[in-house]
Amino acid sequence: MNAKRSVGILATGSYTPERVLSNFDLEKMVDTSDEWIVSRTGIRERRISSTEQASSDLAFEAAKRALEKANISAEQLDMIIVATVTPDMMFPSTACILQEKLGAKRAAALDVSAACTGFLYGITTATQFIANGFYKYVLVVGVETLSKITNYKDRNTCVLFGDGAGAALIGEVKEGFGFLSFELGADGSGGPLLCQPAGGSRIPASSESVENNLHYLSMAGGEVFKFAVRVMNSATEAVLTKAGITKEEIDLLVPHQANKRIIDAAVQRFGLSEEKVAINLDRYGNMSSASIPVALDEAVQAGRVKEGDHVVLVGFGGGLTWGASLLKWSTAAAEGSEQ
């Protein structure tokens, strides 16, 4: 193993299903309205996977696009990390299923379950393997098919969630660039505030668990909202402090896309202009672990991220969990580390 090296994101990719579920569609399904949803969340529509699509199918499309941009073959991957709370099945892991779809025969594969913070946990883990010289390329995918576990009779939750996948190829970049700091955290005492009660060993699937809607996600919205505002701020401040970067030096903030009011609170706290914040929840809703990588990929495609920019990724989720990372942007591979 070699001395630690600079690690960054070499390429990104994303995919969202074709079907659009708008607020006006939801008006016909539950007692809600477009005005009510937009004023409280900022969401106007979300994407819904087809009956035939599983999380690995969405992950495959996003992963393929990231690899194509980096001009890296699947056979060159050393590891695949998939962040998801909606796996194809309990086991094998969705990462193993994705490995087979991609033909990444050399790659180790594992899933990360940290809900909406999953992608941040995934890239933090990937960075360690590369920084220590253990691996060269790690693919991290955040993917969710939340429509499969959403109760479309519950107006408090069904308006929030959508499906999608975002991918990032993690590798060595030139010295002084890439990830500068990370912050991860968890508070298991808040687990019941955002969960899927049944389907595991605590409440195995039964006619009773299905009857009581225990296989759908459950959320105490008010409590999660207060938690989110607090940790989005503290996690962002932590990565800035660790890297010795001021809030004025943030070029792009990519927050978890859960609620526009939560994002607005963070933007106000750090005095950022709209041009410095990636927001797409109006089109996709909350895609959990896919939210940050999809928003990042769209920002990259739109030319909003330039060489040397300071980019902050920050999120929160079930667990309860939270995380943030700060990187000095460069997709140029380190010298001597040809792609």
N, C-alpha and C positions, 0 to 999 in steps of 0.2 A: 504494500500500500504506500502511496506517495503522500507528500505533504499536502496540506489542505490547499484547495484551489478555488477560484471564483466560479460561482455557479449561477446560472440564470435561465431564462426561458428562451429557447431557440426558435420556437414556432408555436402558434396557437391554431385551433380549429373549433368549429361549433356546428351544431345541427339542431333544428327544431322541427317537429312534425308539421305536416301540411295543414291539418285541420285547425281552424280558428274557432274558439268559443268566446263570443263577445259578451259584454254585460247585457246587451239586449236579448241574447239567447238565454241568459240566466234568468232574466225577468219572466220568461215563460216557464221556468222550471221551479223557482222558489219565490218567496215573498221578498223581493229586493228590487232595486232600480239602478240604472246607470248612474244617476246623480248621487245616490247613496254610496255606491262602491267607489266612484272616483273621488268624492269629497273625503272619504275616510282612508283610502288606500293609494289612490293615484293609478289604479289598474283599470284598463279599458278592455283588454282581451288577453287571452292566454292560448297556448298551443296544446293540443290533446293528441296523444298517440293513438294509432289505430288498434283494433282488437288483436291484430297479428303482431304488433310491435311490442317487444320487451325492451328492458333497459339496455341490454347488450347490443341490440340493433341500433339504437340511437347512439350509443357509445362508439360503435364501429364507424359510423359516418363521421363523427367529430374527430376520432383518432386518425382516420384515413386522410382527412384534410390537413391535420397538423403535420403528419409525416410527409405528405406531398410538398407542403410549403418548405419544410426543412431539407427536402431531398434525401430523406433517410428511409431505408427499407425497414419493414417490420422485423426482418431477420437480424437487424443490428441492435434491436432493443435488448437491454439487460434486465429490465423489470417493468411491469405494468401495475399501476396502483389505480384502483377504481373506487371513488368515493360515492356511496349511494346508500339510501335507506329503503330503496325499492329494487332489490336485487331480482334477477330472473327467478331465483329460487333460494332457499336457505343455504344449500350447498349443492354442487360446487360453487365457488365464488364467481361473481360476474366477471372478475378479472381473468379467471381461467377460461371462461366462455369467450371473452373478448380475445384472449391470446390465440385461441383456436381459429376464430373468425379472421384475425389478421394474418395468421401464419407466422407468428412471432415465436418460433420454436425454441429459441435460446432464453427467453425471458422468464424470470420468476414472476409470480402473479399473486396479488392479494387484494382484498377489499378493505376499505376503511369505513367505519360507521360512526360518523360524528355529525349526522344530519346536515344542516345548512353550512356548517363549518368544515365539512368533510374535505373539500378541495384544498383548503388552507392546511389542514392536517396532512393531506397527501403531498403537497409540494414541499412542506417542511421535512417530511420523512425522506422524500426523494433527494433533496439537497444534501442530506447527510451522507448518503451512499456515494454521491459524486464528489463531494468535497473531500472525502477521505480516500478517494482513488479506487473505491471498491467497484463502482460501475461507471460506465461512460454515458449511457442514455437511459433515462427513465421516463416513461410516458405516464402522465397523471390525467385521469378523466373524472370529471364530476358529471354524474348522469342521474336523472330521476324520471320516473313515470308515475308521478303523484296522483294523476287522474285515476289510477287503478286502486288507490286506497282512500279516495276522497268521497265523502257522503254528499251526494248532490241533492239531498233533502235538508242538509244543515246549512242554512244561509250564512252562518258565521264563519264557516271554513271553506265552503265550496267556491266562494268568489275569489279566493286568494291564490290558489295553486295551479301550476301548469307543468308541462313536460319539456324536457330538452337535455342537451348534452354539450359540454365544453371540454376541450382537451388542451394540454400543454406538454410540449416536449422539453424536458429539463436536461441540461448538459453544461459543460464547462464553457465559460465565456472569458473574454480578455480581462486581465487583472484590473481590479478597481471597479468593475461593473458587476451586474447581477444582484443577487439578494444581499442586502446589507444587514437586515435584522428580522427576527421573528418574535411573535408573542402568541402563545397558546394557553388556554385555560379551560377549566371545567368546574361545575358545581353540581354534583350528582343529586343534591337535595332538591333541585328544581326539576328533576326528571319527569315527574308526573304532569308538569305543566304543558308538555309538548311530547306526545307519544302515540304509539300504535299499541293499544293494550294487549290484544290477543295475537296468537300466531306463533309465539315462542313457547318456552318450557313452563313459564308461569301460568299462562292461560292457553293451553293447546286448542287447536281448532275443534269445535264441536257444534252441534245444532244450536246449542244455547248461546255460544259466543257469536255465532252468525246472526241469530235472532236479535241479540242485544247490540248489534252494530259495533262490536268490539274490534273488528278488523279494519275499521276506518281510523284515520288519524284523528287525534283529539288535542285540542289546544285551549288553554286558558288565556285568551287574547290580551286582556288587560295587563296581567302579570308579565307575560312575555314582552309586551311593548315596553314596559318600564325597565325591564332587564336589558333589552336591546339598546335603548338609548344610552344607558349607563356604560355598557361594555364596548359599544362601538367607539365611544369617545376615549375610554381608558386604554383600549387596545391600540388605537391609533397613536395616542400620546406615548405609549410604551415603545413602539417601534421607532418613532421619531427620536426619542431620548436615547435609545440604545445606539442609534446610528449617528447621533450628533447632528441631526437635520432639523431645521425649524419648519413650522407649519407654512411659512411663506415660501418655502422651497418645494412644496408639493406641486407637481405638474399635473398629476391625474390621480383622483381618488376613485377606486372601483369598489363600491360597497355591495354587500349582499342586498339583493333586490326583494325586500319583504314588504316594505310600506314606505310610501313617499314621505310621510311625516317623520319617520325614523331617520331617513336620509337627510331631510331638511334640517333636523336637529343637529346632525353631525356637521353639515355644511356651514351652518350658522356658528357652531362652536369653533371651527377652524378658519372661518372667514374666507371661504372659497367661492369663486365665481362659478356660474353654471357651466362655463367652458372647461372647468377643471374637474368635473364630476361625470362619471359614466352612469347613465340612467336608461334602462330599457324596460322597467317593470310595467310600464303602460301597455307594452305589446306582449309581454310574456308572463306577467304575474310572478309569483314566487316559485322558482324552479329548484329550491333547496340547494344542494351541492353543485348544481349546474349554473346557478345564477352568476357567480363571480367569473368563471371562465368564459361563459357566453358573452357577458358584458365586456370583458377584456378583449376577446377576439373581435367583437364588433368595433371597439375603439381602435384596435390595431388596423383593421381593414379600412376604417374611415380616415386613417392618417393622423389620429389624435395622439399617438405615442411616437416620440422622436428619440433618436440616439441620445443617451445621457439624461433623459427625463427621470425624475423621481416619481415612481408609481407606488401608491399604497393600495393594497388589497385588504379588506377588513370585513368580517362577518360574525354572525352569532347563530346559534341553532339549538336543537334539542340536545338534551344531555344533563343539564344545560351546558353548552360549550361556546367558546368564542376564540377568535384568532385574528391575527393581522400579520402582514409581511410588507417590507419596504424593499424595493429594488431600484437600482440605477439601470435604466433600460439599455440593453444591447442584445441583438440577436446574432451578433458575430461570434463564431466559435473562437476559442482561445487558439493562439498560434501553436502549431504542433498538434492540434486536436481537430484535424480535418473532418468535415462532415461527409 
